[in-house]
Amino acid sequence: MSKDIKIADLQEIMIDIFDDEELSITPETTAEDVDDWDSLTHISLIIAIEKKWDIKFTHSEISDLKNVGEFIDLLSKKIN
């Protein structure tokens, strides 16, 4: 699976979680770039991603992520 597909899949989940059909993400996207991305929606996002790919993240894995690109890199490692 290529990074572009993962970005598209992640964007689809984020559109659902943030209820924003216009949401467009890039590897540089951060929580500050997305309206309503707070701690509660962050947890919902992590849970939705874990369910989609049937994986689990540890707190230490996700606590230092700075942007969507780093999250995609982590996701790629967990899936492969």
mmCIF file as gemmi writes it, N, C-alpha and C atoms, coordinates in Angstrom:
data_model
loop_
_atom_site.group_PDB
_atom_site.id
_atom_site.type_symbol
_atom_site.label_atom_id
_atom_site.label_alt_id
_atom_site.label_comp_id
_atom_site.label_asym_id
_atom_site.label_entity_id
_atom_site.label_seq_id
_atom_site.pdbx_PDB_ins_code
_atom_site.Cartn_x
_atom_site.Cartn_y
_atom_site.Cartn_z
_atom_site.occupancy
_atom_site.B_iso_or_equiv
_atom_site.pdbx_formal_charge
_atom_site.auth_seq_id
_atom_site.auth_asym_id
_atom_site.pdbx_PDB_model_num
ATOM 1 N N . MET Axp A 1 ? 0.858 -1.188 0 1 0 ? 1 A 1
ATOM 2 C CA . MET Axp A 1 ? 0 0 0 1 0 ? 1 A 1
ATOM 3 C C . MET Axp A 1 ? 0.892 1.236 0 1 0 ? 1 A 1
ATOM 4 N N . SER Axp A 2 ? 0.629 2.169 -0.884 1 0 ? 2 A 1
ATOM 5 C CA . SER Axp A 2 ? 1.464 3.364 -0.972 1 0 ? 2 A 1
ATOM 6 C C . SER Axp A 2 ? 1.033 4.413 0.048 1 0 ? 2 A 1
ATOM 7 N N . LYS Axp A 3 ? 1.936 5.366 0.293 1 0 ? 3 A 1
ATOM 8 C CA . LYS Axp A 3 ? 1.621 6.445 1.239 1 0 ? 3 A 1
ATOM 9 C C . LYS Axp A 3 ? 0.392 7.229 0.798 1 0 ? 3 A 1
ATOM 10 N N . ASP Axp A 4 ? 0.255 7.474 -0.514 1 0 ? 4 A 1
ATOM 11 C CA . ASP Axp A 4 ? -0.887 8.246 -0.995 1 0 ? 4 A 1
ATOM 12 C C . ASP Axp A 4 ? -2.207 7.57 -0.626 1 0 ? 4 A 1
ATOM 13 N N . ILE Axp A 5 ? -2.248 6.269 -0.745 1 0 ? 5 A 1
ATOM 14 C CA . ILE Axp A 5 ? -3.467 5.549 -0.383 1 0 ? 5 A 1
ATOM 15 C C . ILE Axp A 5 ? -3.715 5.675 1.114 1 0 ? 5 A 1
ATOM 16 N N . LYS Axp A 6 ? -2.67 5.587 1.905 1 0 ? 6 A 1
ATOM 17 C CA . LYS Axp A 6 ? -2.836 5.728 3.346 1 0 ? 6 A 1
ATOM 18 C C . LYS Axp A 6 ? -3.287 7.135 3.713 1 0 ? 6 A 1
ATOM 19 N N . ILE Axp A 7 ? -2.779 8.132 3.02 1 0 ? 7 A 1
ATOM 20 C CA . ILE Axp A 7 ? -3.231 9.501 3.277 1 0 ? 7 A 1
ATOM 21 C C . ILE Axp A 7 ? -4.721 9.602 2.936 1 0 ? 7 A 1
ATOM 22 N N . ALA Axp A 8 ? -5.122 9.027 1.826 1 0 ? 8 A 1
ATOM 23 C CA . ALA Axp A 8 ? -6.529 9.067 1.422 1 0 ? 8 A 1
ATOM 24 C C . ALA Axp A 8 ? -7.399 8.319 2.431 1 0 ? 8 A 1
ATOM 25 N N . ASP Axp A 9 ? -6.929 7.159 2.883 1 0 ? 9 A 1
ATOM 26 C CA . ASP Axp A 9 ? -7.695 6.394 3.874 1 0 ? 9 A 1
ATOM 27 C C . ASP Axp A 9 ? -7.783 7.156 5.188 1 0 ? 9 A 1
ATOM 28 N N . LEU Axp A 10 ? -6.675 7.745 5.605 1 0 ? 10 A 1
ATOM 29 C CA . LEU Axp A 10 ? -6.665 8.525 6.836 1 0 ? 10 A 1
ATOM 30 C C . LEU Axp A 10 ? -7.567 9.75 6.702 1 0 ? 10 A 1
ATOM 31 N N . GLN Axp A 11 ? -7.523 10.39 5.551 1 0 ? 11 A 1
ATOM 32 C CA . GLN Axp A 11 ? -8.381 11.554 5.316 1 0 ? 11 A 1
ATOM 33 C C . GLN Axp A 11 ? -9.849 11.162 5.398 1 0 ? 11 A 1
ATOM 34 N N . GLU Axp A 12 ? -10.196 10.011 4.853 1 0 ? 12 A 1
ATOM 35 C CA . GLU Axp A 12 ? -11.587 9.539 4.908 1 0 ? 12 A 1
ATOM 36 C C . GLU Axp A 12 ? -12.048 9.382 6.363 1 0 ? 12 A 1
ATOM 37 N N . ILE Axp A 13 ? -11.2 8.802 7.197 1 0 ? 13 A 1
ATOM 38 C CA . ILE Axp A 13 ? -11.535 8.644 8.613 1 0 ? 13 A 1
ATOM 39 C C . ILE Axp A 13 ? -11.655 10.012 9.279 1 0 ? 13 A 1
ATOM 40 N N . MET Axp A 14 ? -10.727 10.905 8.975 1 0 ? 14 A 1
ATOM 41 C CA . MET Axp A 14 ? -10.738 12.236 9.592 1 0 ? 14 A 1
ATOM 42 C C . MET Axp A 14 ? -11.971 13.031 9.175 1 0 ? 14 A 1
ATOM 43 N N . ILE Axp A 15 ? -12.388 12.892 7.93 1 0 ? 15 A 1
ATOM 44 C CA . ILE Axp A 15 ? -13.603 13.567 7.468 1 0 ? 15 A 1
ATOM 45 C C . ILE Axp A 15 ? -14.793 13.108 8.306 1 0 ? 15 A 1
ATOM 46 N N . ASP Axp A 16 ? -14.847 11.817 8.585 1 0 ? 16 A 1
ATOM 47 C CA . ASP Axp A 16 ? -15.932 11.274 9.393 1 0 ? 16 A 1
ATOM 48 C C . ASP Axp A 16 ? -15.839 11.759 10.842 1 0 ? 16 A 1
ATOM 49 N N . ILE Axp A 17 ? -14.661 11.673 11.443 1 0 ? 17 A 1
ATOM 50 C CA . ILE Axp A 17 ? -14.481 12.062 12.847 1 0 ? 17 A 1
ATOM 51 C C . ILE Axp A 17 ? -14.741 13.555 13.052 1 0 ? 17 A 1
ATOM 52 N N . PHE Axp A 18 ? -14.207 14.373 12.161 1 0 ? 18 A 1
ATOM 53 C CA . PHE Axp A 18 ? -14.344 15.826 12.315 1 0 ? 18 A 1
ATOM 54 C C . PHE Axp A 18 ? -15.585 16.384 11.631 1 0 ? 18 A 1
ATOM 55 N N . ASP Axp A 19 ? -16.359 15.498 10.985 1 0 ? 19 A 1
ATOM 56 C CA . ASP Axp A 19 ? -17.596 15.883 10.311 1 0 ? 19 A 1
ATOM 57 C C . ASP Axp A 19 ? -17.369 17.09 9.395 1 0 ? 19 A 1
ATOM 58 N N . ASP Axp A 20 ? -16.348 16.951 8.525 1 0 ? 20 A 1
ATOM 59 C CA . ASP Axp A 20 ? -15.968 18.041 7.622 1 0 ? 20 A 1
ATOM 60 C C . ASP Axp A 20 ? -15.646 17.458 6.247 1 0 ? 20 A 1
ATOM 61 N N . GLU Axp A 21 ? -16.628 17.497 5.36 1 0 ? 21 A 1
ATOM 62 C CA . GLU Axp A 21 ? -16.471 16.953 4.009 1 0 ? 21 A 1
ATOM 63 C C . GLU Axp A 21 ? -15.396 17.671 3.197 1 0 ? 21 A 1
ATOM 64 N N . GLU Axp A 22 ? -15.048 18.88 3.582 1 0 ? 22 A 1
ATOM 65 C CA . GLU Axp A 22 ? -14.057 19.673 2.858 1 0 ? 22 A 1
ATOM 66 C C . GLU Axp A 22 ? -12.633 19.463 3.368 1 0 ? 22 A 1
ATOM 67 N N . LEU Axp A 23 ? -12.47 18.657 4.414 1 0 ? 23 A 1
ATOM 68 C CA . LEU Axp A 23 ? -11.162 18.455 5.027 1 0 ? 23 A 1
ATOM 69 C C . LEU Axp A 23 ? -10.189 17.825 4.043 1 0 ? 23 A 1
ATOM 70 N N . SER Axp A 24 ? -9.037 18.436 3.925 1 0 ? 24 A 1
ATOM 71 C CA . SER Axp A 24 ? -7.973 17.922 3.076 1 0 ? 24 A 1
ATOM 72 C C . SER Axp A 24 ? -6.696 17.927 3.905 1 0 ? 24 A 1
ATOM 73 N N . ILE Axp A 25 ? -6.009 16.785 3.95 1 0 ? 25 A 1
ATOM 74 C CA . ILE Axp A 25 ? -4.808 16.701 4.762 1 0 ? 25 A 1
ATOM 75 C C . ILE Axp A 25 ? -3.584 16.454 3.893 1 0 ? 25 A 1
ATOM 76 N N . THR Axp A 26 ? -2.442 16.822 4.423 1 0 ? 26 A 1
ATOM 77 C CA . THR Axp A 26 ? -1.145 16.562 3.812 1 0 ? 26 A 1
ATOM 78 C C . THR Axp A 26 ? -0.25 15.985 4.902 1 0 ? 26 A 1
ATOM 79 N N . PRO Axp A 27 ? 0.923 15.506 4.55 1 0 ? 27 A 1
ATOM 80 C CA . PRO Axp A 27 ? 1.829 15.021 5.594 1 0 ? 27 A 1
ATOM 81 C C . PRO Axp A 27 ? 2.192 16.096 6.621 1 0 ? 27 A 1
ATOM 82 N N . GLU Axp A 28 ? 2.102 17.352 6.255 1 0 ? 28 A 1
ATOM 83 C CA . GLU Axp A 28 ? 2.457 18.438 7.16 1 0 ? 28 A 1
ATOM 84 C C . GLU Axp A 28 ? 1.303 18.899 8.051 1 0 ? 28 A 1
ATOM 85 N N . THR Axp A 29 ? 0.115 18.378 7.842 1 0 ? 29 A 1
ATOM 86 C CA . THR Axp A 29 ? -1.058 18.781 8.626 1 0 ? 29 A 1
ATOM 87 C C . THR Axp A 29 ? -0.853 18.449 10.104 1 0 ? 29 A 1
ATOM 88 N N . THR Axp A 30 ? -1.194 19.417 10.967 1 0 ? 30 A 1
ATOM 89 C CA . THR Axp A 30 ? -1.126 19.213 12.421 1 0 ? 30 A 1
ATOM 90 C C . THR Axp A 30 ? -2.515 19.424 13.014 1 0 ? 30 A 1
ATOM 91 N N . ALA Axp A 31 ? -2.647 19.133 14.293 1 0 ? 31 A 1
ATOM 92 C CA . ALA Axp A 31 ? -3.926 19.337 14.977 1 0 ? 31 A 1
ATOM 93 C C . ALA Axp A 31 ? -4.345 20.802 14.923 1 0 ? 31 A 1
ATOM 94 N N . GLU Axp A 32 ? -3.384 21.702 14.927 1 0 ? 32 A 1
ATOM 95 C CA . GLU Axp A 32 ? -3.696 23.135 14.869 1 0 ? 32 A 1
ATOM 96 C C . GLU Axp A 32 ? -4.319 23.537 13.54 1 0 ? 32 A 1
ATOM 97 N N . ASP Axp A 33 ? -4.112 22.732 12.501 1 0 ? 33 A 1
ATOM 98 C CA . ASP Axp A 33 ? -4.64 23.035 11.169 1 0 ? 33 A 1
ATOM 99 C C . ASP Axp A 33 ? -6.09 22.598 10.979 1 0 ? 33 A 1
ATOM 100 N N . VAL Axp A 34 ? -6.609 21.795 11.895 1 0 ? 34 A 1
ATOM 101 C CA . VAL Axp A 34 ? -7.94 21.205 11.73 1 0 ? 34 A 1
ATOM 102 C C . VAL Axp A 34 ? -8.868 21.728 12.826 1 0 ? 34 A 1
ATOM 103 N N . ASP Axp A 35 ? -9.956 22.368 12.392 1 0 ? 35 A 1
ATOM 104 C CA . ASP Axp A 35 ? -10.947 22.851 13.351 1 0 ? 35 A 1
ATOM 105 C C . ASP Axp A 35 ? -11.472 21.688 14.19 1 0 ? 35 A 1
ATOM 106 N N . ASP Axp A 36 ? -11.666 21.925 15.447 1 0 ? 36 A 1
ATOM 107 C CA . ASP Axp A 36 ? -12.251 20.955 16.381 1 0 ? 36 A 1
ATOM 108 C C . ASP Axp A 36 ? -11.353 19.76 16.711 1 0 ? 36 A 1
ATOM 109 N N . TRP Axp A 37 ? -10.058 19.814 16.353 1 0 ? 37 A 1
ATOM 110 C CA . TRP Axp A 37 ? -9.16 18.72 16.728 1 0 ? 37 A 1
ATOM 111 C C . TRP Axp A 37 ? -8.678 18.984 18.149 1 0 ? 37 A 1
ATOM 112 N N . ASP Axp A 38 ? -9.394 18.401 19.093 1 0 ? 38 A 1
ATOM 113 C CA . ASP Axp A 38 ? -9.043 18.542 20.501 1 0 ? 38 A 1
ATOM 114 C C . ASP Axp A 38 ? -8.743 17.158 21.063 1 0 ? 38 A 1
ATOM 115 N N . SER Axp A 39 ? -8.559 17.061 22.36 1 0 ? 39 A 1
ATOM 116 C CA . SER Axp A 39 ? -8.173 15.778 22.956 1 0 ? 39 A 1
ATOM 117 C C . SER Axp A 39 ? -9.247 14.71 22.777 1 0 ? 39 A 1
ATOM 118 N N . LEU Axp A 40 ? -10.502 15.088 22.838 1 0 ? 40 A 1
ATOM 119 C CA . LEU Axp A 40 ? -11.58 14.113 22.683 1 0 ? 40 A 1
ATOM 120 C C . LEU Axp A 40 ? -11.65 13.577 21.247 1 0 ? 40 A 1
ATOM 121 N N . THR Axp A 41 ? -11.573 14.461 20.279 1 0 ? 41 A 1
ATOM 122 C CA . THR Axp A 41 ? -11.606 13.994 18.889 1 0 ? 41 A 1
ATOM 123 C C . THR Axp A 41 ? -10.328 13.249 18.538 1 0 ? 41 A 1
ATOM 124 N N . HIS Axp A 42 ? -9.231 13.599 19.19 1 0 ? 42 A 1
ATOM 125 C CA . HIS Axp A 42 ? -7.975 12.874 18.966 1 0 ? 42 A 1
ATOM 126 C C . HIS Axp A 42 ? -8.13 11.41 19.389 1 0 ? 42 A 1
ATOM 127 N N . ILE Axp A 43 ? -8.743 11.194 20.533 1 0 ? 43 A 1
ATOM 128 C CA . ILE Axp A 43 ? -8.979 9.825 21.007 1 0 ? 43 A 1
ATOM 129 C C . ILE Axp A 43 ? -9.907 9.09 20.043 1 0 ? 43 A 1
ATOM 130 N N . SER Axp A 44 ? -10.949 9.761 19.585 1 0 ? 44 A 1
ATOM 131 C CA . SER Axp A 44 ? -11.869 9.145 18.618 1 0 ? 44 A 1
ATOM 132 C C . SER Axp A 44 ? -11.144 8.783 17.332 1 0 ? 44 A 1
ATOM 133 N N . LEU Axp A 45 ? -10.244 9.648 16.902 1 0 ? 45 A 1
ATOM 134 C CA . LEU Axp A 45 ? -9.466 9.403 15.684 1 0 ? 45 A 1
ATOM 135 C C . LEU Axp A 45 ? -8.565 8.181 15.858 1 0 ? 45 A 1
ATOM 136 N N . ILE Axp A 46 ? -7.864 8.103 16.967 1 0 ? 46 A 1
ATOM 137 C CA . ILE Axp A 46 ? -6.977 6.967 17.226 1 0 ? 46 A 1
ATOM 138 C C . ILE Axp A 46 ? -7.78 5.66 17.261 1 0 ? 46 A 1
ATOM 139 N N . ILE Axp A 47 ? -8.915 5.668 17.935 1 0 ? 47 A 1
ATOM 140 C CA . ILE Axp A 47 ? -9.753 4.462 18.025 1 0 ? 47 A 1
ATOM 141 C C . ILE Axp A 47 ? -10.245 4.042 16.64 1 0 ? 47 A 1
ATOM 142 N N . ALA Axp A 48 ? -10.679 4.992 15.84 1 0 ? 48 A 1
ATOM 143 C CA . ALA Axp A 48 ? -11.167 4.677 14.491 1 0 ? 48 A 1
ATOM 144 C C . ALA Axp A 48 ? -10.059 4.085 13.622 1 0 ? 48 A 1
ATOM 145 N N . ILE Axp A 49 ? -8.856 4.623 13.753 1 0 ? 49 A 1
ATOM 146 C CA . ILE Axp A 49 ? -7.721 4.111 12.978 1 0 ? 49 A 1
ATOM 147 C C . ILE Axp A 49 ? -7.338 2.712 13.455 1 0 ? 49 A 1
ATOM 148 N N . GLU Axp A 50 ? -7.334 2.51 14.754 1 0 ? 50 A 1
ATOM 149 C CA . GLU Axp A 50 ? -7.027 1.183 15.291 1 0 ? 50 A 1
ATOM 150 C C . GLU Axp A 50 ? -8.038 0.151 14.807 1 0 ? 50 A 1
ATOM 151 N N . LYS Axp A 51 ? -9.303 0.523 14.767 1 0 ? 51 A 1
ATOM 152 C CA . LYS Axp A 51 ? -10.342 -0.401 14.303 1 0 ? 51 A 1
ATOM 153 C C . LYS Axp A 51 ? -10.192 -0.701 12.814 1 0 ? 51 A 1
ATOM 154 N N . LYS Axp A 52 ? -9.941 0.331 12.008 1 0 ? 52 A 1
ATOM 155 C CA . LYS Axp A 52 ? -9.835 0.143 10.562 1 0 ? 52 A 1
ATOM 156 C C . LYS Axp A 52 ? -8.718 -0.825 10.197 1 0 ? 52 A 1
ATOM 157 N N . TRP Axp A 53 ? -7.562 -0.665 10.832 1 0 ? 53 A 1
ATOM 158 C CA . TRP Axp A 53 ? -6.412 -1.489 10.492 1 0 ? 53 A 1
ATOM 159 C C . TRP Axp A 53 ? -6.165 -2.625 11.49 1 0 ? 53 A 1
ATOM 160 N N . ASP Axp A 54 ? -7.056 -2.796 12.463 1 0 ? 54 A 1
ATOM 161 C CA . ASP Axp A 54 ? -6.939 -3.857 13.457 1 0 ? 54 A 1
ATOM 162 C C . ASP Axp A 54 ? -5.554 -3.869 14.112 1 0 ? 54 A 1
ATOM 163 N N . ILE Axp A 55 ? -5.182 -2.71 14.642 1 0 ? 55 A 1
ATOM 164 C CA . ILE Axp A 55 ? -3.894 -2.534 15.314 1 0 ? 55 A 1
ATOM 165 C C . ILE Axp A 55 ? -4.13 -1.808 16.634 1 0 ? 55 A 1
ATOM 166 N N . LYS Axp A 56 ? -3.104 -1.726 17.434 1 0 ? 56 A 1
ATOM 167 C CA . LYS Axp A 56 ? -3.151 -0.965 18.686 1 0 ? 56 A 1
ATOM 168 C C . LYS Axp A 56 ? -1.898 -0.106 18.78 1 0 ? 56 A 1
ATOM 169 N N . PHE Axp A 57 ? -2.083 1.119 19.232 1 0 ? 57 A 1
ATOM 170 C CA . PHE Axp A 57 ? -0.966 2.023 19.476 1 0 ? 57 A 1
ATOM 171 C C . PHE Axp A 57 ? -0.727 2.119 20.971 1 0 ? 57 A 1
ATOM 172 N N . THR Axp A 58 ? 0.524 2.273 21.348 1 0 ? 58 A 1
ATOM 173 C CA . THR Axp A 58 ? 0.829 2.551 22.745 1 0 ? 58 A 1
ATOM 174 C C . THR Axp A 58 ? 0.838 4.066 22.921 1 0 ? 58 A 1
ATOM 175 N N . HIS Axp A 59 ? 0.698 4.493 24.156 1 0 ? 59 A 1
ATOM 176 C CA . HIS Axp A 59 ? 0.733 5.925 24.436 1 0 ? 59 A 1
ATOM 177 C C . HIS Axp A 59 ? 2.051 6.536 23.976 1 0 ? 59 A 1
ATOM 178 N N . SER Axp A 60 ? 3.152 5.853 24.219 1 0 ? 60 A 1
ATOM 179 C CA . SER Axp A 60 ? 4.455 6.397 23.838 1 0 ? 60 A 1
ATOM 180 C C . SER Axp A 60 ? 4.601 6.51 22.318 1 0 ? 60 A 1
ATOM 181 N N . GLU Axp A 61 ? 3.943 5.627 21.564 1 0 ? 61 A 1
ATOM 182 C CA . GLU Axp A 61 ? 4.021 5.703 20.102 1 0 ? 61 A 1
ATOM 183 C C . GLU Axp A 61 ? 3.342 6.954 19.566 1 0 ? 61 A 1
ATOM 184 N N . ILE Axp A 62 ? 2.235 7.342 20.158 1 0 ? 62 A 1
ATOM 185 C CA . ILE Axp A 62 ? 1.48 8.465 19.599 1 0 ? 62 A 1
ATOM 186 C C . ILE Axp A 62 ? 1.73 9.8 20.297 1 0 ? 62 A 1
ATOM 187 N N . SER Axp A 63 ? 2.362 9.783 21.455 1 0 ? 63 A 1
ATOM 188 C CA . SER Axp A 63 ? 2.495 11.021 22.226 1 0 ? 63 A 1
ATOM 189 C C . SER Axp A 63 ? 3.452 12.034 21.614 1 0 ? 63 A 1
ATOM 190 N N . ASP Axp A 64 ? 4.431 11.586 20.842 1 0 ? 64 A 1
ATOM 191 C CA . ASP Axp A 64 ? 5.417 12.515 20.287 1 0 ? 64 A 1
ATOM 192 C C . ASP Axp A 64 ? 5.193 12.851 18.817 1 0 ? 64 A 1
ATOM 193 N N . LEU Axp A 65 ? 4.097 12.389 18.233 1 0 ? 65 A 1
ATOM 194 C CA . LEU Axp A 65 ? 3.842 12.669 16.817 1 0 ? 65 A 1
ATOM 195 C C . LEU Axp A 65 ? 3.569 14.153 16.615 1 0 ? 65 A 1
ATOM 196 N N . LYS Axp A 66 ? 4.188 14.709 15.581 1 0 ? 66 A 1
ATOM 197 C CA . LYS Axp A 66 ? 4.064 16.149 15.332 1 0 ? 66 A 1
ATOM 198 C C . LYS Axp A 66 ? 3.103 16.492 14.198 1 0 ? 66 A 1
ATOM 199 N N . ASN Axp A 67 ? 2.885 15.538 13.267 1 0 ? 67 A 1
ATOM 200 C CA . ASN Axp A 67 ? 2.026 15.835 12.127 1 0 ? 67 A 1
ATOM 201 C C . ASN Axp A 67 ? 1.493 14.545 11.508 1 0 ? 67 A 1
ATOM 202 N N . VAL Axp A 68 ? 0.653 14.692 10.518 1 0 ? 68 A 1
ATOM 203 C CA . VAL Axp A 68 ? 0.036 13.546 9.847 1 0 ? 68 A 1
ATOM 204 C C . VAL Axp A 68 ? 1.093 12.666 9.191 1 0 ? 68 A 1
ATOM 205 N N . GLY Axp A 69 ? 2.14 13.254 8.641 1 0 ? 69 A 1
ATOM 206 C CA . GLY Axp A 69 ? 3.201 12.475 8.001 1 0 ? 69 A 1
ATOM 207 C C . GLY Axp A 69 ? 3.863 11.522 8.972 1 0 ? 69 A 1
ATOM 208 N N . GLU Axp A 70 ? 4.154 11.991 10.178 1 0 ? 70 A 1
ATOM 209 C CA . GLU Axp A 70 ? 4.752 11.114 11.187 1 0 ? 70 A 1
ATOM 210 C C . GLU Axp A 70 ? 3.769 10.021 11.596 1 0 ? 70 A 1
ATOM 211 N N . PHE Axp A 71 ? 2.499 10.371 11.652 1 0 ? 71 A 1
ATOM 212 C CA . PHE Axp A 71 ? 1.484 9.37 11.991 1 0 ? 71 A 1
ATOM 213 C C . PHE Axp A 71 ? 1.406 8.307 10.904 1 0 ? 71 A 1
ATOM 214 N N . ILE Axp A 72 ? 1.473 8.714 9.652 1 0 ? 72 A 1
ATOM 215 C CA . ILE Axp A 72 ? 1.429 7.763 8.533 1 0 ? 72 A 1
ATOM 216 C C . ILE Axp A 72 ? 2.644 6.857 8.567 1 0 ? 72 A 1
ATOM 217 N N . ASP Axp A 73 ? 3.817 7.409 8.897 1 0 ? 73 A 1
ATOM 218 C CA . ASP Axp A 73 ? 5.019 6.582 9.015 1 0 ? 73 A 1
ATOM 219 C C . ASP Axp A 73 ? 4.835 5.525 10.109 1 0 ? 73 A 1
ATOM 220 N N . LEU Axp A 74 ? 4.295 5.931 11.252 1 0 ? 74 A 1
ATOM 221 C CA . LEU Axp A 74 ? 4.036 4.988 12.339 1 0 ? 74 A 1
ATOM 222 C C . LEU Axp A 74 ? 3.016 3.94 11.906 1 0 ? 74 A 1
ATOM 223 N N . LEU Axp A 75 ? 1.96 4.372 11.262 1 0 ? 75 A 1
ATOM 224 C CA . LEU Axp A 75 ? 0.929 3.46 10.786 1 0 ? 75 A 1
ATOM 225 C C . LEU Axp A 75 ? 1.514 2.453 9.803 1 0 ? 75 A 1
ATOM 226 N N . SER Axp A 76 ? 2.377 2.917 8.918 1 0 ? 76 A 1
ATOM 227 C CA . SER Axp A 76 ? 3.017 2.016 7.943 1 0 ? 76 A 1
ATOM 228 C C . SER Axp A 76 ? 3.822 0.935 8.65 1 0 ? 76 A 1
ATOM 229 N N . LYS Axp A 77 ? 4.538 1.308 9.696 1 0 ? 77 A 1
ATOM 230 C CA . LYS Axp A 77 ? 5.331 0.332 10.453 1 0 ? 77 A 1
ATOM 231 C C . LYS Axp A 77 ? 4.429 -0.685 11.155 1 0 ? 77 A 1
ATOM 232 N N . LYS Axp A 78 ? 3.297 -0.217 11.687 1 0 ? 78 A 1
ATOM 233 C CA . LYS Axp A 78 ? 2.388 -1.098 12.413 1 0 ? 78 A 1
ATOM 234 C C . LYS Axp A 78 ? 1.682 -2.08 11.471 1 0 ? 78 A 1
ATOM 235 N N . ILE Axp A 79 ? 1.375 -1.647 10.274 1 0 ? 79 A 1
ATOM 236 C CA . ILE Axp A 79 ? 0.65 -2.487 9.328 1 0 ? 79 A 1
ATOM 237 C C . ILE Axp A 79 ? 1.568 -3.516 8.693 1 0 ? 79 A 1
ATOM 238 N N . ASN Axp A 80 ? 2.779 -3.114 8.404 1 0 ? 80 A 1
ATOM 239 C CA . ASN Axp A 80 ? 3.707 -4.031 7.69 1 0 ? 80 A 1
ATOM 240 C C . ASN Axp A 80 ? 4.489 -4.875 8.601 1 0 ? 80 A 1
